[in-house]
Amino acid sequence: MPNLAFWRRAKPLSREQSLASVPLRNEAVQVEQTDAGETRLIIPLRPNRWARLVARVLYVPKVRRIVLDEIGSYVWGLCDGKRTVRDIIHALAARYKLHRKEAEVSVVAYLRQLARKGLIGIAVLRADKPRAQTDP
Amino acid sequence: MSGQEAWGRLGWQGISLDVPEDWCPGRLEGDRGNGYLRVEDETHARLELRWETLGRSAPPASALVDNYLRQTRKKLPRGAPEPRVERGRTIRELAGLDHEAFTWRGGFNAHSVLLVAPESRRLVHVRVFFEEGKDDRSLARRIFGSLRVAPRDGMEEWALFGLSFQAPQAWRLEHSSLQTGRLEFLFRAGNDELEVIRHSLAELTLRKGSLEQWLRTTLAKGLRGYNVTARAADYRGHPAVRCEGVQSLKVRPLSLFARRRHLTALAWHCASSDKILAVRCTTATAGDHLAERCAGSIACH
């Protein structure tokens, strides 16, 4: 029987799954370093029909630029497709001497924001498929 | 969990205990009279603390345990196997307090201690959860043994996310804010106020301005209405700023003969923990050392 439940919302991730998931930067996003040592993201915009029409008359930017602050840049640098969310939390807590929970709350909120903007993707491991060992 | 792991203190609303350092509060509810605190490790809830004010004719702890077990049994799903309950144990460190320790196995597994705090007439119930086959009685015993429900020298211990300090028992927590990088507590007794702030990422913050600027911005609301003088100082080997002030007459022009309130504030930068810590206190009398006493109770690194 075909699966007709494709429209159902995905089951929410368990805490363990969230922490074991791996954020990965969007390769379409270009990265620059500012003079202040911060990271500038250059995101190509895909204009829709209306934007193309407007662009004939007015200037419509082809890219969007976002400057990440020092901590944001550090977390962005850790989203290399190898480190899990848990690894990033521990790294941030160690570098900025934050309590683990403080780091967890801010990292999770920040990664969610980056994912919502399409700047990163998050690879979630299936519960029945353990993650292969990677370098620390 | 081995006994070698680091432990920290957890204190809230006059109840404090030791927990492994990687256990953090995950949920906080209620006030001094009644409340709930859940502590989690990285993935699971590990400890629950409930407190509730009892009436004058409070029953003994054993009767409260009877009631708790009866209520918990009622919540079990129909057909669930009968839980195994071991009762009647006591904790040596809690000798002299009306308490009972017991273990519940079935549905969930938890070591519990339930005690009646003599001064505040509060029922305090601590549950330490464990997974099937991972029972760690010594861990639970250590936690229960460290439980404190009475003030020492009129001061109560507040400890959360690595910040630990003492505040007078009679003062009530008016406001608290537990944000990433910033913990704030405001206590009040009548018109007197005591404020404690811990700000993380101090190095980043102090790149943008001095410690005094940070203090004047952060405590702007609390300093308003006071003629404040600030001076750089050294506090326990850390660079610090001390503020002292008296309430401005502009604030109370009709009470020329009334006592003006006094303000003491102290902020210091602990480089080794990358934190700024600040204590502000307003009292009716000059020379009150409460701010100093509270600041002295903070272990910054």
HADDOCK unambig.tbl for C-alpha pairs under 7 A between the chains (distance, minus, plus):
assign (segid A and resid 15 and name CA) (segid B and resid 43 and name CA) 5.97 0.50 0.50
assign (segid A and resid 16 and name CA) (segid B and resid 43 and name CA) 6.00 0.50 0.50
assign (segid A and resid 96 and name CA) (segid B and resid 201 and name CA) 6.27 0.50 0.50
assign (segid A and resid 97 and name CA) (segid B and resid 273 and name CA) 6.30 0.50 0.50
assign (segid A and resid 97 and name CA) (segid B and resid 274 and name CA) 6.50 0.50 0.50
assign (segid A and resid 98 and name CA) (segid B and resid 200 and name CA) 6.92 0.50 0.50
assign (segid A and resid 99 and name CA) (segid B and resid 161 and name CA) 6.23 0.50 0.50
assign (segid A and resid 101 and name CA) (segid B and resid 24 and name CA) 6.56 0.50 0.50
assign (segid A and resid 102 and name CA) (segid B and resid 180 and name CA) 4.68 0.50 0.50
assign (segid A and resid 102 and name CA) (segid B and resid 181 and name CA) 6.69 0.50 0.50
assign (segid A and resid 105 and name CA) (segid B and resid 180 and name CA) 6.99 0.50 0.50
assign (segid A and resid 106 and name CA) (segid B and resid 180 and name CA) 6.53 0.50 0.50
